[in-house]
Amino acid sequence: MKKILFLIFVFTQILCSSQTTSLPKDLHSKIDNTLEIWHKAAADADFDKYFDLMTEDAIFIGTDPTENWALTAFKSFSKPYFDQGKAWSFTKLERNIFTQPTTNLAWFDELLNTQMGICRGSGVLEKTAGGWKIKHYVLSIAIPNENVKEITTLKEAFDQNLIKKLQNKTH
């Protein structure tokens, strides 16, 4: 939890400290390429390549509200999918990448074509000795505004149960 709060703090400080400048073409390409290789490694079920592109303290937040994984837990969850040769296949529809010249962090948002339809990914990358690596990733299913009421009705019982469980956990 401390890592997540730290990342949120760092991310907020970066966003608030100054305006981002447009990225030099080579920097944008390196970051974009890292994300492309990462997504392709999942589509190819290449476990080692996929996880080599994440920092040791990486966090992956999935579409289910219970999916908030540190790297080790995410590897354990993912391994059976990769072992079956059927991980997941996300292809970029659009991507925005931001950074500041004074930091080794970059952040991005992307729309993806997935087996779940259009999803949104967002995250933070860190420049390491081994190149750019994913430090934090959030995946969400994109729901058109006109379908929100229908979806919230569909998931109401699940949400209420999870809310009670989480509220009891914090008290």
Phi and psi in radians as a Rosetta constraint file:
Dihedral C 1 N 2 CA 2 C 2 CIRCULARHARMONIC -1.085 0.35
Dihedral N 2 CA 2 C 2 N 3 CIRCULARHARMONIC -0.660 0.35
Dihedral C 2 N 3 CA 3 C 3 CIRCULARHARMONIC -1.118 0.35
Dihedral N 3 CA 3 C 3 N 4 CIRCULARHARMONIC -0.726 0.35
Dihedral C 3 N 4 CA 4 C 4 CIRCULARHARMONIC -1.127 0.35
Dihedral N 4 CA 4 C 4 N 5 CIRCULARHARMONIC -0.810 0.35
Dihedral C 4 N 5 CA 5 C 5 CIRCULARHARMONIC -1.085 0.35
Dihedral N 5 CA 5 C 5 N 6 CIRCULARHARMONIC -0.686 0.35
Dihedral C 5 N 6 CA 6 C 6 CIRCULARHARMONIC -1.085 0.35
Dihedral N 6 CA 6 C 6 N 7 CIRCULARHARMONIC -0.790 0.35
Dihedral C 6 N 7 CA 7 C 7 CIRCULARHARMONIC -1.087 0.35
Dihedral N 7 CA 7 C 7 N 8 CIRCULARHARMONIC -0.726 0.35
Dihedral C 7 N 8 CA 8 C 8 CIRCULARHARMONIC -1.087 0.35
Dihedral N 8 CA 8 C 8 N 9 CIRCULARHARMONIC -0.769 0.35
Dihedral C 8 N 9 CA 9 C 9 CIRCULARHARMONIC -1.045 0.35
Dihedral N 9 CA 9 C 9 N 10 CIRCULARHARMONIC -0.871 0.35
Dihedral C 9 N 10 CA 10 C 10 CIRCULARHARMONIC -1.050 0.35
Dihedral N 10 CA 10 C 10 N 11 CIRCULARHARMONIC -0.812 0.35
Dihedral C 10 N 11 CA 11 C 11 CIRCULARHARMONIC -1.051 0.35
Dihedral N 11 CA 11 C 11 N 12 CIRCULARHARMONIC -0.775 0.35
Dihedral C 11 N 12 CA 12 C 12 CIRCULARHARMONIC -1.119 0.35
Dihedral N 12 CA 12 C 12 N 13 CIRCULARHARMONIC -0.745 0.35
Dihedral C 12 N 13 CA 13 C 13 CIRCULARHARMONIC -1.085 0.35
Dihedral N 13 CA 13 C 13 N 14 CIRCULARHARMONIC -0.713 0.35
Dihedral C 13 N 14 CA 14 C 14 CIRCULARHARMONIC -1.111 0.35
Dihedral N 14 CA 14 C 14 N 15 CIRCULARHARMONIC -0.810 0.35
Dihedral C 14 N 15 CA 15 C 15 CIRCULARHARMONIC -1.130 0.35
Dihedral N 15 CA 15 C 15 N 16 CIRCULARHARMONIC -0.658 0.35
Dihedral C 15 N 16 CA 16 C 16 CIRCULARHARMONIC -1.514 0.35
Dihedral N 16 CA 16 C 16 N 17 CIRCULARHARMONIC -0.367 0.35
Dihedral C 16 N 17 CA 17 C 17 CIRCULARHARMONIC -1.236 0.35
Dihedral N 17 CA 17 C 17 N 18 CIRCULARHARMONIC -0.625 0.35
Dihedral C 17 N 18 CA 18 C 18 CIRCULARHARMONIC -2.932 0.35
Dihedral N 18 CA 18 C 18 N 19 CIRCULARHARMONIC 2.941 0.35
Dihedral C 18 N 19 CA 19 C 19 CIRCULARHARMONIC -1.241 0.35
Dihedral N 19 CA 19 C 19 N 20 CIRCULARHARMONIC 2.515 0.35
Dihedral C 19 N 20 CA 20 C 20 CIRCULARHARMONIC -1.368 0.35
Dihedral N 20 CA 20 C 20 N 21 CIRCULARHARMONIC 2.671 0.35
Dihedral C 20 N 21 CA 21 C 21 CIRCULARHARMONIC -1.880 0.35
Dihedral N 21 CA 21 C 21 N 22 CIRCULARHARMONIC 2.792 0.35
Dihedral C 21 N 22 CA 22 C 22 CIRCULARHARMONIC -1.151 0.35
Dihedral N 22 CA 22 C 22 N 23 CIRCULARHARMONIC 2.491 0.35
Dihedral C 22 N 23 CA 23 C 23 CIRCULARHARMONIC -1.327 0.35
Dihedral N 23 CA 23 C 23 N 24 CIRCULARHARMONIC 2.481 0.35
Dihedral C 23 N 24 CA 24 C 24 CIRCULARHARMONIC -1.035 0.35
Dihedral N 24 CA 24 C 24 N 25 CIRCULARHARMONIC 2.536 0.35
Dihedral C 24 N 25 CA 25 C 25 CIRCULARHARMONIC -0.970 0.35
Dihedral N 25 CA 25 C 25 N 26 CIRCULARHARMONIC -0.715 0.35
Dihedral C 25 N 26 CA 26 C 26 CIRCULARHARMONIC -1.192 0.35
Dihedral N 26 CA 26 C 26 N 27 CIRCULARHARMONIC -0.638 0.35
Dihedral C 26 N 27 CA 27 C 27 CIRCULARHARMONIC -1.185 0.35
Dihedral N 27 CA 27 C 27 N 28 CIRCULARHARMONIC -0.799 0.35
Dihedral C 27 N 28 CA 28 C 28 CIRCULARHARMONIC -1.012 0.35
Dihedral N 28 CA 28 C 28 N 29 CIRCULARHARMONIC -0.770 0.35
Dihedral C 28 N 29 CA 29 C 29 CIRCULARHARMONIC -1.113 0.35
Dihedral N 29 CA 29 C 29 N 30 CIRCULARHARMONIC -0.714 0.35
Dihedral C 29 N 30 CA 30 C 30 CIRCULARHARMONIC -1.116 0.35
Dihedral N 30 CA 30 C 30 N 31 CIRCULARHARMONIC -0.770 0.35
Dihedral C 30 N 31 CA 31 C 31 CIRCULARHARMONIC -1.195 0.35
Dihedral N 31 CA 31 C 31 N 32 CIRCULARHARMONIC -0.809 0.35
Dihedral C 31 N 32 CA 32 C 32 CIRCULARHARMONIC -1.042 0.35
Dihedral N 32 CA 32 C 32 N 33 CIRCULARHARMONIC -0.739 0.35
Dihedral C 32 N 33 CA 33 C 33 CIRCULARHARMONIC -1.104 0.35
Dihedral N 33 CA 33 C 33 N 34 CIRCULARHARMONIC -0.712 0.35
Dihedral C 33 N 34 CA 34 C 34 CIRCULARHARMONIC -1.009 0.35
Dihedral N 34 CA 34 C 34 N 35 CIRCULARHARMONIC -0.805 0.35
Dihedral C 34 N 35 CA 35 C 35 CIRCULARHARMONIC -1.153 0.35
Dihedral N 35 CA 35 C 35 N 36 CIRCULARHARMONIC -0.688 0.35
Dihedral C 35 N 36 CA 36 C 36 CIRCULARHARMONIC -1.111 0.35
Dihedral N 36 CA 36 C 36 N 37 CIRCULARHARMONIC -0.777 0.35
Dihedral C 36 N 37 CA 37 C 37 CIRCULARHARMONIC -1.122 0.35
Dihedral N 37 CA 37 C 37 N 38 CIRCULARHARMONIC -0.707 0.35
Dihedral C 37 N 38 CA 38 C 38 CIRCULARHARMONIC -1.068 0.35
Dihedral N 38 CA 38 C 38 N 39 CIRCULARHARMONIC -0.858 0.35
Dihedral C 38 N 39 CA 39 C 39 CIRCULARHARMONIC -1.128 0.35
Dihedral N 39 CA 39 C 39 N 40 CIRCULARHARMONIC -0.693 0.35
Dihedral C 39 N 40 CA 40 C 40 CIRCULARHARMONIC -1.144 0.35
Dihedral N 40 CA 40 C 40 N 41 CIRCULARHARMONIC -0.656 0.35
Dihedral C 40 N 41 CA 41 C 41 CIRCULARHARMONIC -1.059 0.35
Dihedral N 41 CA 41 C 41 N 42 CIRCULARHARMONIC -0.660 0.35
Dihedral C 41 N 42 CA 42 C 42 CIRCULARHARMONIC -1.163 0.35
Dihedral N 42 CA 42 C 42 N 43 CIRCULARHARMONIC -0.802 0.35
Dihedral C 42 N 43 CA 43 C 43 CIRCULARHARMONIC -1.072 0.35
Dihedral N 43 CA 43 C 43 N 44 CIRCULARHARMONIC -0.586 0.35
Dihedral C 43 N 44 CA 44 C 44 CIRCULARHARMONIC -1.532 0.35
Dihedral N 44 CA 44 C 44 N 45 CIRCULARHARMONIC 0.012 0.35
Dihedral C 44 N 45 CA 45 C 45 CIRCULARHARMONIC 0.972 0.35
Dihedral N 45 CA 45 C 45 N 46 CIRCULARHARMONIC 0.707 0.35
Dihedral C 45 N 46 CA 46 C 46 CIRCULARHARMONIC -1.686 0.35
Dihedral N 46 CA 46 C 46 N 47 CIRCULARHARMONIC 1.515 0.35
Dihedral C 46 N 47 CA 47 C 47 CIRCULARHARMONIC -0.952 0.35
Dihedral N 47 CA 47 C 47 N 48 CIRCULARHARMONIC -0.886 0.35
Dihedral C 47 N 48 CA 48 C 48 CIRCULARHARMONIC -1.090 0.35
Dihedral N 48 CA 48 C 48 N 49 CIRCULARHARMONIC -0.821 0.35
Dihedral C 48 N 49 CA 49 C 49 CIRCULARHARMONIC -1.099 0.35
Dihedral N 49 CA 49 C 49 N 50 CIRCULARHARMONIC -0.747 0.35
Dihedral C 49 N 50 CA 50 C 50 CIRCULARHARMONIC -1.023 0.35
Dihedral N 50 CA 50 C 50 N 51 CIRCULARHARMONIC -0.911 0.35
Dihedral C 50 N 51 CA 51 C 51 CIRCULARHARMONIC -1.373 0.35
Dihedral N 51 CA 51 C 51 N 52 CIRCULARHARMONIC -0.352 0.35
Dihedral C 51 N 52 CA 52 C 52 CIRCULARHARMONIC -1.179 0.35
Dihedral N 52 CA 52 C 52 N 53 CIRCULARHARMONIC -0.357 0.35
Dihedral C 52 N 53 CA 53 C 53 CIRCULARHARMONIC -1.587 0.35
Dihedral N 53 CA 53 C 53 N 54 CIRCULARHARMONIC 0.208 0.35
Dihedral C 53 N 54 CA 54 C 54 CIRCULARHARMONIC -2.066 0.35
Dihedral N 54 CA 54 C 54 N 55 CIRCULARHARMONIC 2.556 0.35
Dihedral C 54 N 55 CA 55 C 55 CIRCULARHARMONIC -1.231 0.35
Dihedral N 55 CA 55 C 55 N 56 CIRCULARHARMONIC 2.805 0.35
Dihedral C 55 N 56 CA 56 C 56 CIRCULARHARMONIC -1.107 0.35
Dihedral N 56 CA 56 C 56 N 57 CIRCULARHARMONIC -0.425 0.35
Dihedral C 56 N 57 CA 57 C 57 CIRCULARHARMONIC -1.851 0.35
Dihedral N 57 CA 57 C 57 N 58 CIRCULARHARMONIC 0.402 0.35
Dihedral C 57 N 58 CA 58 C 58 CIRCULARHARMONIC -1.096 0.35
Dihedral N 58 CA 58 C 58 N 59 CIRCULARHARMONIC 2.652 0.35
Dihedral C 58 N 59 CA 59 C 59 CIRCULARHARMONIC -2.168 0.35
Dihedral N 59 CA 59 C 59 N 60 CIRCULARHARMONIC 2.375 0.35
Dihedral C 59 N 60 CA 60 C 60 CIRCULARHARMONIC -2.149 0.35
Dihedral N 60 CA 60 C 60 N 61 CIRCULARHARMONIC 2.139 0.35
Dihedral C 60 N 61 CA 61 C 61 CIRCULARHARMONIC -1.929 0.35
Dihedral N 61 CA 61 C 61 N 62 CIRCULARHARMONIC 2.048 0.35
Dihedral C 61 N 62 CA 62 C 62 CIRCULARHARMONIC -1.577 0.35
Dihedral N 62 CA 62 C 62 N 63 CIRCULARHARMONIC -3.024 0.35
Dihedral C 62 N 63 CA 63 C 63 CIRCULARHARMONIC -1.301 0.35
Dihedral N 63 CA 63 C 63 N 64 CIRCULARHARMONIC -0.462 0.35
Dihedral C 63 N 64 CA 64 C 64 CIRCULARHARMONIC -1.413 0.35
Dihedral N 64 CA 64 C 64 N 65 CIRCULARHARMONIC 2.423 0.35
Dihedral C 64 N 65 CA 65 C 65 CIRCULARHARMONIC -1.080 0.35
Dihedral N 65 CA 65 C 65 N 66 CIRCULARHARMONIC -0.251 0.35
Dihedral C 65 N 66 CA 66 C 66 CIRCULARHARMONIC -1.607 0.35
Dihedral N 66 CA 66 C 66 N 67 CIRCULARHARMONIC -0.048 0.35
Dihedral C 66 N 67 CA 67 C 67 CIRCULARHARMONIC -1.639 0.35
Dihedral N 67 CA 67 C 67 N 68 CIRCULARHARMONIC 1.592 0.35
Dihedral C 67 N 68 CA 68 C 68 CIRCULARHARMONIC -2.409 0.35
Dihedral N 68 CA 68 C 68 N 69 CIRCULARHARMONIC 1.603 0.35
Dihedral C 68 N 69 CA 69 C 69 CIRCULARHARMONIC -1.929 0.35
Dihedral N 69 CA 69 C 69 N 70 CIRCULARHARMONIC 2.365 0.35
Dihedral C 69 N 70 CA 70 C 70 CIRCULARHARMONIC -1.302 0.35
Dihedral N 70 CA 70 C 70 N 71 CIRCULARHARMONIC 2.865 0.35
Dihedral C 70 N 71 CA 71 C 71 CIRCULARHARMONIC -0.942 0.35
Dihedral N 71 CA 71 C 71 N 72 CIRCULARHARMONIC -0.831 0.35
Dihedral C 71 N 72 CA 72 C 72 CIRCULARHARMONIC -1.057 0.35
Dihedral N 72 CA 72 C 72 N 73 CIRCULARHARMONIC -0.788 0.35
Dihedral C 72 N 73 CA 73 C 73 CIRCULARHARMONIC -1.151 0.35
Dihedral N 73 CA 73 C 73 N 74 CIRCULARHARMONIC -0.663 0.35
Dihedral C 73 N 74 CA 74 C 74 CIRCULARHARMONIC -1.168 0.35
Dihedral N 74 CA 74 C 74 N 75 CIRCULARHARMONIC -0.687 0.35
Dihedral C 74 N 75 CA 75 C 75 CIRCULARHARMONIC -1.050 0.35
Dihedral N 75 CA 75 C 75 N 76 CIRCULARHARMONIC -0.795 0.35
Dihedral C 75 N 76 CA 76 C 76 CIRCULARHARMONIC -1.075 0.35
Dihedral N 76 CA 76 C 76 N 77 CIRCULARHARMONIC -0.768 0.35
Dihedral C 76 N 77 CA 77 C 77 CIRCULARHARMONIC -1.083 0.35
Dihedral N 77 CA 77 C 77 N 78 CIRCULARHARMONIC -0.751 0.35
Dihedral C 77 N 78 CA 78 C 78 CIRCULARHARMONIC -1.383 0.35
Dihedral N 78 CA 78 C 78 N 79 CIRCULARHARMONIC -0.513 0.35
Dihedral C 78 N 79 CA 79 C 79 CIRCULARHARMONIC -0.893 0.35
Dihedral N 79 CA 79 C 79 N 80 CIRCULARHARMONIC -0.823 0.35
Dihedral C 79 N 80 CA 80 C 80 CIRCULARHARMONIC -1.032 0.35
Dihedral N 80 CA 80 C 80 N 81 CIRCULARHARMONIC -0.616 0.35
Dihedral C 80 N 81 CA 81 C 81 CIRCULARHARMONIC -1.175 0.35
Dihedral N 81 CA 81 C 81 N 82 CIRCULARHARMONIC -0.805 0.35
Dihedral C 81 N 82 CA 82 C 82 CIRCULARHARMONIC -1.116 0.35
Dihedral N 82 CA 82 C 82 N 83 CIRCULARHARMONIC -0.714 0.35
Dihedral C 82 N 83 CA 83 C 83 CIRCULARHARMONIC -1.103 0.35
Dihedral N 83 CA 83 C 83 N 84 CIRCULARHARMONIC -0.541 0.35
Dihedral C 83 N 84 CA 84 C 84 CIRCULARHARMONIC -1.411 0.35
Dihedral N 84 CA 84 C 84 N 85 CIRCULARHARMONIC -0.091 0.35
Dihedral C 84 N 85 CA 85 C 85 CIRCULARHARMONIC 1.328 0.35
Dihedral N 85 CA 85 C 85 N 86 CIRCULARHARMONIC 0.288 0.35
Dihedral C 85 N 86 CA 86 C 86 CIRCULARHARMONIC -2.306 0.35
Dihedral N 86 CA 86 C 86 N 87 CIRCULARHARMONIC 1.170 0.35
Dihedral C 86 N 87 CA 87 C 87 CIRCULARHARMONIC -1.283 0.35
Dihedral N 87 CA 87 C 87 N 88 CIRCULARHARMONIC -2.069 0.35
Dihedral C 87 N 88 CA 88 C 88 CIRCULARHARMONIC -2.414 0.35
Dihedral N 88 CA 88 C 88 N 89 CIRCULARHARMONIC 2.756 0.35
Dihedral C 88 N 89 CA 89 C 89 CIRCULARHARMONIC -2.195 0.35
Dihedral N 89 CA 89 C 89 N 90 CIRCULARHARMONIC 1.880 0.35
Dihedral C 89 N 90 CA 90 C 90 CIRCULARHARMONIC -2.026 0.35
Dihedral N 90 CA 90 C 90 N 91 CIRCULARHARMONIC 2.214 0.35
Dihedral C 90 N 91 CA 91 C 91 CIRCULARHARMONIC -2.091 0.35
Dihedral N 91 CA 91 C 91 N 92 CIRCULARHARMONIC 2.439 0.35
Dihedral C 91 N 92 CA 92 C 92 CIRCULARHARMONIC -1.170 0.35
Dihedral N 92 CA 92 C 92 N 93 CIRCULARHARMONIC 2.283 0.35
Dihedral C 92 N 93 CA 93 C 93 CIRCULARHARMONIC -1.732 0.35
Dihedral N 93 CA 93 C 93 N 94 CIRCULARHARMONIC -0.723 0.35
Dihedral C 93 N 94 CA 94 C 94 CIRCULARHARMONIC -2.755 0.35
Dihedral N 94 CA 94 C 94 N 95 CIRCULARHARMONIC 2.713 0.35
Dihedral C 94 N 95 CA 95 C 95 CIRCULARHARMONIC -2.622 0.35
Dihedral N 95 CA 95 C 95 N 96 CIRCULARHARMONIC 2.405 0.35
Dihedral C 95 N 96 CA 96 C 96 CIRCULARHARMONIC -2.058 0.35
Dihedral N 96 CA 96 C 96 N 97 CIRCULARHARMONIC 2.306 0.35
Dihedral C 96 N 97 CA 97 C 97 CIRCULARHARMONIC -2.183 0.35
Dihedral N 97 CA 97 C 97 N 98 CIRCULARHARMONIC 2.393 0.35
Dihedral C 97 N 98 CA 98 C 98 CIRCULARHARMONIC -2.350 0.35
Dihedral N 98 CA 98 C 98 N 99 CIRCULARHARMONIC 2.626 0.35
Dihedral C 98 N 99 CA 99 C 99 CIRCULARHARMONIC -2.841 0.35
Dihedral N 99 CA 99 C 99 N 100 CIRCULARHARMONIC 3.055 0.35
Dihedral C 99 N 100 CA 100 C 100 CIRCULARHARMONIC -2.189 0.35
Dihedral N 100 CA 100 C 100 N 101 CIRCULARHARMONIC 2.611 0.35
Dihedral C 100 N 101 CA 101 C 101 CIRCULARHARMONIC -1.104 0.35
Dihedral N 101 CA 101 C 101 N 102 CIRCULARHARMONIC -0.390 0.35
Dihedral C 101 N 102 CA 102 C 102 CIRCULARHARMONIC -1.664 0.35
Dihedral N 102 CA 102 C 102 N 103 CIRCULARHARMONIC 0.213 0.35
Dihedral C 102 N 103 CA 103 C 103 CIRCULARHARMONIC -2.353 0.35
Dihedral N 103 CA 103 C 103 N 104 CIRCULARHARMONIC 2.744 0.35
Dihedral C 103 N 104 CA 104 C 104 CIRCULARHARMONIC -1.731 0.35
Dihedral N 104 CA 104 C 104 N 105 CIRCULARHARMONIC 0.379 0.35
Dihedral C 104 N 105 CA 105 C 105 CIRCULARHARMONIC -2.015 0.35
Dihedral N 105 CA 105 C 105 N 106 CIRCULARHARMONIC 2.547 0.35
Dihedral C 105 N 106 CA 106 C 106 CIRCULARHARMONIC -2.328 0.35
Dihedral N 106 CA 106 C 106 N 107 CIRCULARHARMONIC 2.701 0.35
Dihedral C 106 N 107 CA 107 C 107 CIRCULARHARMONIC -2.339 0.35
Dihedral N 107 CA 107 C 107 N 108 CIRCULARHARMONIC 2.756 0.35
Dihedral C 107 N 108 CA 108 C 108 CIRCULARHARMONIC -2.684 0.35
Dihedral N 108 CA 108 C 108 N 109 CIRCULARHARMONIC 2.849 0.35
Dihedral C 108 N 109 CA 109 C 109 CIRCULARHARMONIC -2.385 0.35
Dihedral N 109 CA 109 C 109 N 110 CIRCULARHARMONIC 2.623 0.35
Dihedral C 109 N 110 CA 110 C 110 CIRCULARHARMONIC -2.605 0.35
Dihedral N 110 CA 110 C 110 N 111 CIRCULARHARMONIC 2.591 0.35
Dihedral C 110 N 111 CA 111 C 111 CIRCULARHARMONIC -1.789 0.35
Dihedral N 111 CA 111 C 111 N 112 CIRCULARHARMONIC 2.359 0.35
Dihedral C 111 N 112 CA 112 C 112 CIRCULARHARMONIC -2.200 0.35
Dihedral N 112 CA 112 C 112 N 113 CIRCULARHARMONIC 2.524 0.35
Dihedral C 112 N 113 CA 113 C 113 CIRCULARHARMONIC -1.592 0.35
Dihedral N 113 CA 113 C 113 N 114 CIRCULARHARMONIC 2.077 0.35
Dihedral C 113 N 114 CA 114 C 114 CIRCULARHARMONIC -2.345 0.35
Dihedral N 114 CA 114 C 114 N 115 CIRCULARHARMONIC 3.063 0.35
Dihedral C 114 N 115 CA 115 C 115 CIRCULARHARMONIC -1.171 0.35
Dihedral N 115 CA 115 C 115 N 116 CIRCULARHARMONIC -0.221 0.35
Dihedral C 115 N 116 CA 116 C 116 CIRCULARHARMONIC -1.726 0.35
Dihedral N 116 CA 116 C 116 N 117 CIRCULARHARMONIC 0.196 0.35
Dihedral C 116 N 117 CA 117 C 117 CIRCULARHARMONIC 1.545 0.35
Dihedral N 117 CA 117 C 117 N 118 CIRCULARHARMONIC -2.702 0.35
Dihedral C 117 N 118 CA 118 C 118 CIRCULARHARMONIC -1.313 0.35
Dihedral N 118 CA 118 C 118 N 119 CIRCULARHARMONIC 2.237 0.35
Dihedral C 118 N 119 CA 119 C 119 CIRCULARHARMONIC -2.145 0.35
Dihedral N 119 CA 119 C 119 N 120 CIRCULARHARMONIC 2.787 0.35
Dihedral C 119 N 120 CA 120 C 120 CIRCULARHARMONIC -1.975 0.35
Dihedral N 120 CA 120 C 120 N 121 CIRCULARHARMONIC 2.307 0.35
Dihedral C 120 N 121 CA 121 C 121 CIRCULARHARMONIC -1.992 0.35
Dihedral N 121 CA 121 C 121 N 122 CIRCULARHARMONIC 2.557 0.35
Dihedral C 121 N 122 CA 122 C 122 CIRCULARHARMONIC -2.595 0.35
Dihedral N 122 CA 122 C 122 N 123 CIRCULARHARMONIC 2.708 0.35
Dihedral C 122 N 123 CA 123 C 123 CIRCULARHARMONIC -3.114 0.35
Dihedral N 123 CA 123 C 123 N 124 CIRCULARHARMONIC -3.029 0.35
Dihedral C 123 N 124 CA 124 C 124 CIRCULARHARMONIC -2.220 0.35
Dihedral N 124 CA 124 C 124 N 125 CIRCULARHARMONIC 2.375 0.35
Dihedral C 124 N 125 CA 125 C 125 CIRCULARHARMONIC -1.999 0.35
Dihedral N 125 CA 125 C 125 N 126 CIRCULARHARMONIC 2.646 0.35
Dihedral C 125 N 126 CA 126 C 126 CIRCULARHARMONIC -2.142 0.35
Dihedral N 126 CA 126 C 126 N 127 CIRCULARHARMONIC 2.374 0.35
Dihedral C 126 N 127 CA 127 C 127 CIRCULARHARMONIC -1.410 0.35
Dihedral N 127 CA 127 C 127 N 128 CIRCULARHARMONIC 2.099 0.35
Dihedral C 127 N 128 CA 128 C 128 CIRCULARHARMONIC -2.059 0.35
Dihedral N 128 CA 128 C 128 N 129 CIRCULARHARMONIC 3.100 0.35
Dihedral C 128 N 129 CA 129 C 129 CIRCULARHARMONIC -1.072 0.35
Dihedral N 129 CA 129 C 129 N 130 CIRCULARHARMONIC -0.462 0.35
Dihedral C 129 N 130 CA 130 C 130 CIRCULARHARMONIC -1.621 0.35
Dihedral N 130 CA 130 C 130 N 131 CIRCULARHARMONIC 0.175 0.35
Dihedral C 130 N 131 CA 131 C 131 CIRCULARHARMONIC 1.822 0.35
Dihedral N 131 CA 131 C 131 N 132 CIRCULARHARMONIC -2.974 0.35
Dihedral C 131 N 132 CA 132 C 132 CIRCULARHARMONIC -1.284 0.35
Dihedral N 132 CA 132 C 132 N 133 CIRCULARHARMONIC 2.346 0.35
Dihedral C 132 N 133 CA 133 C 133 CIRCULARHARMONIC -2.360 0.35
Dihedral N 133 CA 133 C 133 N 134 CIRCULARHARMONIC 2.595 0.35
Dihedral C 133 N 134 CA 134 C 134 CIRCULARHARMONIC -1.296 0.35
Dihedral N 134 CA 134 C 134 N 135 CIRCULARHARMONIC 2.192 0.35
Dihedral C 134 N 135 CA 135 C 135 CIRCULARHARMONIC -1.808 0.35
Dihedral N 135 CA 135 C 135 N 136 CIRCULARHARMONIC -0.570 0.35
Dihedral C 135 N 136 CA 136 C 136 CIRCULARHARMONIC -2.655 0.35
Dihedral N 136 CA 136 C 136 N 137 CIRCULARHARMONIC 2.289 0.35
Dihedral C 136 N 137 CA 137 C 137 CIRCULARHARMONIC -2.411 0.35
Dihedral N 137 CA 137 C 137 N 138 CIRCULARHARMONIC 2.369 0.35
Dihedral C 137 N 138 CA 138 C 138 CIRCULARHARMONIC -2.182 0.35
Dihedral N 138 CA 138 C 138 N 139 CIRCULARHARMONIC 2.193 0.35
Dihedral C 138 N 139 CA 139 C 139 CIRCULARHARMONIC -1.979 0.35
Dihedral N 139 CA 139 C 139 N 140 CIRCULARHARMONIC 2.289 0.35
Dihedral C 139 N 140 CA 140 C 140 CIRCULARHARMONIC -2.408 0.35
Dihedral N 140 CA 140 C 140 N 141 CIRCULARHARMONIC 2.596 0.35
Dihedral C 140 N 141 CA 141 C 141 CIRCULARHARMONIC -1.416 0.35
Dihedral N 141 CA 141 C 141 N 142 CIRCULARHARMONIC 2.214 0.35
Dihedral C 141 N 142 CA 142 C 142 CIRCULARHARMONIC -1.413 0.35
Dihedral N 142 CA 142 C 142 N 143 CIRCULARHARMONIC 2.127 0.35
Dihedral C 142 N 143 CA 143 C 143 CIRCULARHARMONIC -2.009 0.35
Dihedral N 143 CA 143 C 143 N 144 CIRCULARHARMONIC 2.128 0.35
Dihedral C 143 N 144 CA 144 C 144 CIRCULARHARMONIC -1.043 0.35
Dihedral N 144 CA 144 C 144 N 145 CIRCULARHARMONIC 2.508 0.35
Dihedral C 144 N 145 CA 145 C 145 CIRCULARHARMONIC -0.928 0.35
Dihedral N 145 CA 145 C 145 N 146 CIRCULARHARMONIC -0.644 0.35
Dihedral C 145 N 146 CA 146 C 146 CIRCULARHARMONIC -1.210 0.35
Dihedral N 146 CA 146 C 146 N 147 CIRCULARHARMONIC -0.194 0.35
Dihedral C 146 N 147 CA 147 C 147 CIRCULARHARMONIC -1.853 0.35
Dihedral N 147 CA 147 C 147 N 148 CIRCULARHARMONIC 0.002 0.35
Dihedral C 147 N 148 CA 148 C 148 CIRCULARHARMONIC -1.067 0.35
Dihedral N 148 CA 148 C 148 N 149 CIRCULARHARMONIC -0.799 0.35
Dihedral C 148 N 149 CA 149 C 149 CIRCULARHARMONIC -1.056 0.35
Dihedral N 149 CA 149 C 149 N 150 CIRCULARHARMONIC -0.768 0.35
Dihedral C 149 N 150 CA 150 C 150 CIRCULARHARMONIC -1.067 0.35
Dihedral N 150 CA 150 C 150 N 151 CIRCULARHARMONIC -0.758 0.35
Dihedral C 150 N 151 CA 151 C 151 CIRCULARHARMONIC -1.224 0.35
Dihedral N 151 CA 151 C 151 N 152 CIRCULARHARMONIC -0.757 0.35
Dihedral C 151 N 152 CA 152 C 152 CIRCULARHARMONIC -1.114 0.35
Dihedral N 152 CA 152 C 152 N 153 CIRCULARHARMONIC -0.598 0.35
Dihedral C 152 N 153 CA 153 C 153 CIRCULARHARMONIC -1.141 0.35
Dihedral N 153 CA 153 C 153 N 154 CIRCULARHARMONIC -0.762 0.35
Dihedral C 153 N 154 CA 154 C 154 CIRCULARHARMONIC -1.062 0.35
Dihedral N 154 CA 154 C 154 N 155 CIRCULARHARMONIC -0.652 0.35
Dihedral C 154 N 155 CA 155 C 155 CIRCULARHARMONIC -1.780 0.35
Dihedral N 155 CA 155 C 155 N 156 CIRCULARHARMONIC 0.149 0.35
Dihedral C 155 N 156 CA 156 C 156 CIRCULARHARMONIC -1.001 0.35
Dihedral N 156 CA 156 C 156 N 157 CIRCULARHARMONIC -0.848 0.35
Dihedral C 156 N 157 CA 157 C 157 CIRCULARHARMONIC -1.088 0.35
Dihedral N 157 CA 157 C 157 N 158 CIRCULARHARMONIC -0.782 0.35
Dihedral C 157 N 158 CA 158 C 158 CIRCULARHARMONIC -1.033 0.35
Dihedral N 158 CA 158 C 158 N 159 CIRCULARHARMONIC -0.846 0.35
Dihedral C 158 N 159 CA 159 C 159 CIRCULARHARMONIC -1.051 0.35
Dihedral N 159 CA 159 C 159 N 160 CIRCULARHARMONIC -0.787 0.35
Dihedral C 159 N 160 CA 160 C 160 CIRCULARHARMONIC -1.082 0.35
Dihedral N 160 CA 160 C 160 N 161 CIRCULARHARMONIC -0.734 0.35
Dihedral C 160 N 161 CA 161 C 161 CIRCULARHARMONIC -1.111 0.35
Dihedral N 161 CA 161 C 161 N 162 CIRCULARHARMONIC -0.768 0.35
Dihedral C 161 N 162 CA 162 C 162 CIRCULARHARMONIC -1.188 0.35
Dihedral N 162 CA 162 C 162 N 163 CIRCULARHARMONIC -0.683 0.35
Dihedral C 162 N 163 CA 163 C 163 CIRCULARHARMONIC -1.031 0.35
Dihedral N 163 CA 163 C 163 N 164 CIRCULARHARMONIC -0.821 0.35
Dihedral C 163 N 164 CA 164 C 164 CIRCULARHARMONIC -1.063 0.35
Dihedral N 164 CA 164 C 164 N 165 CIRCULARHARMONIC -0.785 0.35
Dihedral C 164 N 165 CA 165 C 165 CIRCULARHARMONIC -1.067 0.35
Dihedral N 165 CA 165 C 165 N 166 CIRCULARHARMONIC -0.797 0.35
Dihedral C 165 N 166 CA 166 C 166 CIRCULARHARMONIC -1.209 0.35
Dihedral N 166 CA 166 C 166 N 167 CIRCULARHARMONIC -0.660 0.35
Dihedral C 166 N 167 CA 167 C 167 CIRCULARHARMONIC -1.166 0.35
Dihedral N 167 CA 167 C 167 N 168 CIRCULARHARMONIC -0.657 0.35
Dihedral C 167 N 168 CA 168 C 168 CIRCULARHARMONIC -1.173 0.35
Dihedral N 168 CA 168 C 168 N 169 CIRCULARHARMONIC -0.577 0.35
Dihedral C 168 N 169 CA 169 C 169 CIRCULARHARMONIC -1.175 0.35
Dihedral N 169 CA 169 C 169 N 170 CIRCULARHARMONIC -0.599 0.35
Dihedral C 169 N 170 CA 170 C 170 CIRCULARHARMONIC -1.507 0.35
Dihedral N 170 CA 170 C 170 N 171 CIRCULARHARMONIC -0.199 0.35
